[in-house]
C-alpha cells in the first residue's frame, strides 16, 4: 500500500461496482479511509441492495484498509446530508468527494417520458449538487478539499441520450464554476470523463450503438457490443483503469489541477480544451438576415459538417 492519501478521508458515490469500486480500492491502497456510498440499485432504478457496498468494504478491510458503507440515494438531499454527517462522525473530517453514481434512461427525445428525463438529471446533476453542497462546509473549515464530478464525453451530444447528455454537460459547467468559487479555500474541483466496460455501457442496445456508429458517433463510454467476447487479461476497457489518475488528482500534488475536464479512460490520461471561439464573422454595423444567409454558410460554418445528416426523401415523394 502507498501513502499518498494517508490521513485523508474519501467519500465515493456509486462505488459498489464498476468504475467507482476501482477508485475506492485504489484510494484505500494509498492510505485513505474510504466511505463506500452505494444505493445498490438496479439499472432500472429499482432495488436497494446493500451487497455491493458491503462487498467493497470487505475487500478494503481485507487488504488492511479502513472503510465503511453507506446506502443512501444521491438524488435525495437528506440522504447525502446523512452520508456526510456519518463520515464526519466516524472519521472526524472529509477531504475527498467523488460523485461517480449514475444511471441511464436511453430514449429518443420524442419517446422520452418526463420521468425518464427527471430520473437521470436527479442522479447525475442534482446528485452532484447534493454531494458538493454537503461536503463543502467541512472542507471550507479545514481549508482543504478535492472534489471530482464524474461527467462523460456524451455531454457533447449523444443520440438517444438527451437526458444523459444534458446532465453530464451540466456537470462540467458546475465543476468549472465551483473551481472558481472554492479555489480560494484550498478546494479543487474537476470534471472527469471516465470510460470502461461497465454494466451501464453493456445495457445499451446493440441497435442504438449501430445507429451511432453509422452516424460516426463513438459507442457511449466505449462499451463493448459483446462483453462476453472480451479478451483475457488487462485491456484498455477495464473500469479499473480510471482509478490511478482519479486517485492522483485527489492527492496533495493533484491540487495543481483545478477547473479542468480530465479523461481517465484506458491507459492514458487526457486534459480536454476549454470552450473557446474558433471562428467569428464581423462587420461594423447591424447585420441583415439576407447578409447572414450568405455569410454564415460561406464563412462561419465553412468546412464544418452537420452532425445530423439530411433526411432521405421517401420513395414516391
N, C-alpha and C positions, 0 to 999 in steps of 0.2 A: 504493500500500500504506500501511496505517496503522502505528502503533507502540504500540498499547495492550498488546501481548504481546511487545514487544521484549525479548530476553534470556530469554524463557520457553521451556520445553520441554514439549510436549504429546504424550501417547500417546492414541490413539483406536482402540479396538477396533471391528471392523466398519466400517471407514472406506473400504473399497474401492468401495462402492456406496451409493446412496440417501442417507439422512439423514447417515450418518457421513462420506460423501465431501464433502457440502456443508459440514459443520463443519470438516473438515480443511482445505479450501481457504480458508474464511473465517479460520481461525486463522492460516494461513500469510500471508494478506493483512495481518493485524495484527502480523506480525513474529515469530510463534512458529516455533521449529524443531519439525517435526512427525514423529512416528513413525506411519506408516500401518500399523496392525496388522489384518490380514485373512487369515483361514484360506483364503478363496477357495472355500468350499464351496457346493454346490447347496442348494436349499431342502429336499431330502430328506436332507441331511447327507452326501451322497457328494461325492467330488472334493476336490482340494486345488490350486486354480488360483492361481498367483502373479500372473496377469494383472491382476486388479482393483487390487490394492495397487500394483503396479508402474506402472499407468496413472496413478493419482492422484499418485504420487511424481513422475512425468514432468511432470504438469500444474503441480505446485507449483514444480518447478525451472524450468520454462519461464517462470513469472511472476517469477522471481528469488528464490524462497524456498528454504529448506533442508528436506529431507525424506529419510527412509529408510523402507524397508518391512520388515515382519516378518510371518511366515506361520504363527505358532503357533495352537494351538487353545485358546481361552479356558477351556474346561471342564477343562483339564489344568493342574494347579498348576505342574509343571516347565516347561511351555511359557510360562506367564506370567512365571515367575521369569526365564527366559531373555530374555523381552521387556524386562523392567525392567533386567536386567543389560546387555543390548545398548544400551539407551537411555543408561544411565549411562556405559558405556564410550565411546560415540560423542559424547555431549554434556556429560557431567560432572554432570548434575543432572536432576531430574524435578519439574516444577511442576504439571502438569495431567494428570489421568487421567479419561478419559471412556469408560465402558463402554456402547457402543452395540450391540454384536453381538447378534444374536437369530435365533431360528428359530421356526417354527410346526409343530405336530403336531396340528391340529384334529381333534377326535373327541368325540362324546358320551361321557360317562364310562363308560356301560355297554358301550361298544365299544372303549374305550381300552386299548391294550396297556401292560404295565408299562414296556416300552422307550420308548414314546411319552411317558409321564409323566417318566421319568428323563432323557430327552434334553433336554426343554425346561427342566427345573429345572437341569440341568447347565450349560447355556449361560447362562441368564439369572441364576440365583441363585448357583449355585456359581461361575460366571464372575465375578460381582460380587465375591464373597469373594476369589477368586484375584487379581483386579486390585488390590483395596484392600489386601489383606494384604502384597502385594509392593511396592506403591507407598508405603505409609505410612512405612516405615523411612527412606528418604532425605528424605521430606517433613518428618518429625519433626526430623531432624538440622538441616535448614535453616530450621525454624520457619515453613514456608510451604507451602501446597498448595491446590489446587482439585480436588475430586472430584465428578463428575456421574455418577449411575447412571440409565440410561435405563429408565424404568418404562413404564406405559401406563394409560390410563383403563379398560382391560379388567380391571385389577386389582380394580375394584369389582364384577366379575362379568359374564361374557360367555358366552352359550350356546355349547356346543361347544368351550370353551376352558378347562376346569377346570385343566389343567396350566399354561397360559399365565397365567391369572388368578392362580393361587396363586403362581407365580414373581414376577409383577410386583408384586403387593401385598406379597410378602415383600421385594422390593427397596425399597419405600417404608419399611417398618419398619427395614430395615437402614440406610438413609440417615439416618433420624431418630436412631437410636441412635449412629451414627458421628459425627453433628454434635455430640452432647454429649461423646463421648469425645475427639474430635480438635480441637474448637474451641479449647481452651487452648493448642494447639501452632500456632495460626495456620492451621489447615487447615479449610476449609469443605466441607460435603458436602450436596448437594441431589439430589432425585429429579426427573427430567424426564418429563413427559407429552408426547411428540412426536407428530407426525402427518404424513401425506403419502402420495401415491400411489406406493408402492414395490412392488417385486416380491413382498414379503410380503403386502401388502394385496391385490394383484392375484391372489394364489394362492388366496384364499378363494373357494370356490364360490358362484355366484350363489344357489343354493338355500339355502345357510346364511345369506346376507345377507337373503334374503327372509323366512326364518323369524324372524330377529332383528327385521326391520322390522315384521312383523306383530305382534310382541310389544312394540313400542315401543322397541326397543333400537337404538341407532345402529350404523351399519356400523363394524366394527372398524378403528380407525385412520383412519376416514373414507375408506377405499379406494373407488375408483370401480367400478361394476358393469361398465362397458365403457370401459377406459382408452384404447382406440383412438379413442374419440369425444371425447376431451378437447379443449377449445378451444385455439386457438393463442395464444401469448403467456403471460406470467406468470399464475398462478392461485393461490388460497389452498391448493390441494392440492399444490403443488410441494414436494418434500422439502427443497429449499434454504432454504425459509422458516424452518426451525428454526435455521439457522446463526447469525444475528445475536444473538438472545437467549442462546443457549448460549455463544457466544463472550464476550459481555459478562459473563456470570456467572463466567467464568474470569479476568477482569481484576482489577486491584487494587480498583477500585470495587465489583466484584461480590462482594467479601468481606463486604459488608453483609448479604448474603442467606445464611442458613445453616439447615439442617434443614427446608427447605421443599419442597413439591411445586410445580413450575413448569411450566405448559403453554406449549409453544412452537410449536404448530401454527398454520398460517395466517398472517394479517397482524396478529397481536396476541400479546401475552404475558400469561399469566394466573397468578395465585397461588391455589392451592386451600386451602380451610379445613382446619385441623387437626381430627381427630376429637374430638367433644365430646358430652356428654349433651344430648339435645334434649328429653327428657321422662322423668319418673320417677313412679312411684306409691309411696306410703309409708304405713305405719301403725306405731304404737308397740309392735307385738308381732309374733310369728311369723305368717306368712301360712298360710292353709289352701289346699288345692288348689281347693276349692269357691269361696273368695273370689277367687282368681286367675282362675278360669274366667269370672267376671263382670267383674272389674276390668281384666284385660288387654285384651280386645277393646273394652270400652266407654271405657277411659281411655288406657291405654298405647299402643294401636295405632289409636286413633280417627283416621280420615281418612288412614291410611297404606295404600296399595294393596299387595296381594300381588304380588310380581314374577312369580310362576308362576300363570297362570290355572287355574281349576279344570278338571279333565278333563271333557269332554263324555261323557255316558253313551253306550254303544254301542247301535246300533239293535237293538231287540228285547229290550233288557235290562230 
